Amino acid sequence: MPGRGIRQTGPVNDFKQNRIAVLGSANMDLVVRQPRLPQPGETMFGSGFSTVPGGKGLNQAVAAARQGAAVDFLGAVGDDAYGRELRGVLATETIGDRGLVDAVAPTGTAHISVLDSGENSIVVVSGANNTVTALDADQDATIRQATFLVMQCELPIPVLEAGIAVARSNGVFTVLTPAPVMPLPAGFLESVDLIVPNQIEAAELTGETDPVRAAEVLSAGATWAIVTLGAEGCVVAFDGTVLGLAPARPVTAVDTTAAGDTFVGALVARLAAAGLPESVTATDISEERMIDAVRWATVASSISVTRPGATSSMPDLAEVAAILA
């Protein structure tokens, strides 16, 4: 599909700064390292415990910011110690927080078991994230001023629908990580420019166990779909056609927490790294540009799994650039 989707762009004054608005969850991750998952009723010893800023939304925002992108975060935290710490993370990473609301509910938490093999299991208590059911004026304005809107499914679906509506009416490119996977309203996926599920999520959304076929289904109708396969890489598709399998970078994983979020954040940051037209849709992203972004995201994700934690594991721009040099 060489050149597919490329559109001629106007003079320099037709371009805007490529900002990324992330509409998503912010949690404090409570991480336990352990040899295996316990049996029902069993008590066992773990080998370590840590608290790490997380939530799929905040993770993706941090990952994008560390790859040099201009990022704004939209969501909610509680007026508590965890919420204040998460606000501090945004400040440290120079992520805009005009769209971050202080909620009456406590800050969300994620309870993560990391096995010695590097695999993990997660239980999320949404807390303040569940209070984000509609866009406020600041959040609406932030999306309108962005080039990309990045979302996940850890916020109530109505606010994601509202975000998509604002984005579509203002030429903002929409990106969805459908996790945790759940039933979505009719037409929801069709309104997204890029969907990035893992293999399990793709199968649940399409009923197709073959990730290639699932990518074809998800990308139908001039949509980009990237189905991630962990150590096997990812399948990239556009408009119902699979472009190929992008291989993973071989590494020894110690913790896969937030590997997918690192991938998405780095992917969108790379897409936003050069000037884009005032209005951006799926057909404005060429195959060459998407494959380049996938390559960049693959390296960023491979670095993250060699380190413990979520945001604590994410590489910066220089680290990825050094490997790709």
C-alpha positions, 0 to 999 in steps of 0.5 A, a space after each residue: 500500500 505504498 503512498 496510500 492515504 497520503 494527502 497534499 498539505 498546505 503551506 507552513 501557516 496551515 499547520 498547528 502544534 501537534 499536541 496530544 490530548 489523553 483522555 483516560 485513567 490515573 491510578 496509583 499502582 500497588 505492586 507486589 512481586 511474587 513467584 506465582 499466583 496463589 491458589 484460592 484460600 492460600 497465603 504466600 510470601 511476596 518478594 517486594 512491594 512498591 507504589 508506582 504512578 499508573 493508570 492506562 491514561 496516565 501511563 500513555 501520557 507519560 510514555 508520549 511525553 518522554 518521547 518528546 510530545 506535547 501532551 495534555 492529560 484529561 481525567 480525575 483524581 481524588 483530593 488525597 495523597 495519591 492524587 497529589 502525587 499523580 499531579 506531581 508526576 504530570 508536573 515533572 513530565 511537563 504534561 498539561 493538567 488543565 483537564 485534570 479534575 479533583 473528584 470527591 471520590 478517592 484516587 483510583 488504584 490498581 493492585 498488580 501481581 508481578 510474577 517472577 516470570 515477568 507476567 502480571 495480573 491486575 485488579 483495578 479499583 476505579 475510584 475517581 476515574 468513574 466520576 468522569 462521565 462528561 467533558 467539562 469546558 476545559 476538557 472540551 477546549 483541550 481536545 479541540 486544540 489537539 491533533 491527537 486524542 488518545 483514549 482507553 476504556 478505564 473511564 465511563 463510555 459516555 465520556 469517551 463518546 463525548 470525546 470522539 464527538 468533539 474530536 471528529 467535529 474538529 479534525 482531531 485524530 482519535 486513538 483507542 486502546 480497548 482495554 479493559 475490553 467490554 461491549 461498546 455502543 454501535 458505531 463506536 469503533 467505526 468512529 475511531 481512526 486507530 485502534 490498538 488492542 492486544 490479541 485477546 482484546 481483538 478476538 473478543 471485539 471481533 470473534 476472530 481468534 486469528 489476529 490477522 483476520 481480527 486486524 482486517 475486521 477492525 480496520 475495515 472502513 478506512 481505519 488503522 488497526 494494530 493488534 499487539 502480540 507481545 513477544 511476537 510483535 504486532 499486526 498492522 492493518 488499514 482499511 481491511 488490508 493487513 500490511 504485515 507483521 512487525 517483529 518484536 525486539 528480542 529482550 529478556 522481560 522482567 515486568 510487562 506492566 504498561 508495555 502496551 501503554 508504552 507502545 501506544 504512547 510512543 506510537 502516537 508521539 512518533 506520529 505527531 513528531 512532524 507537522 500535520 494538516 490542521 485537520 487529520 483523519 486516518 487517510 492522512 497517515 501514510 503507510 510509511 509514516 505508520 510503519 515508522 511509528 510502529 518501529 519506534 513504539 516497538 523499541 520503546 516497549 521492548 525497553 520498558 519490559 526490561 525494567 520494573 513498574 509502569 511509568 518507572 519503566 518507560 524510556 525517554 527519547 534519547 534511549 529509543 533514538 540510540 537503538 534506532 540510530 
